[in-house]
């Protein structure tokens, strides 16, 4: 049973603004991240400001397309852009990790992916169970 949910216009606007802001901050923080002898630091430069503007020009229309109506092609493109930014933001700091530590990091990532997958499977099965129960009661 697939139902089309209508969001409140105010909620939709908040979703676009907040998600866009979060992804813009992610992109800007990736640009400003620098390695120092004591660890990591954020050094905002003029390139960070330029990145902020370019990220806003790309990300805001993507979330606007995803939250509001868009063609199948534009929604697919927006999803690909958002997923690419998210995956890049996740793996970008790994370029600063020494190669000797990579094996342990990837073992931890695989374990985390398995745990998240297990939780997602349980949530999906619970959703199906509750939907079946709701259909029986109607």
Secondary structure, DSSP 8 states (H G I E B T S, - for coil): --------HHHHHHHHHHHHHHHHHHHHHHHHEEEETTEEEE---HHHHHHHHHHHHHHHHHHHHHHS---HHHHHHHHHHHHHHHHHHHHGGGGGS-GGGHHHHHHHHHHHHHHHHHHHHHHHHHHHHHHHHHHHH-
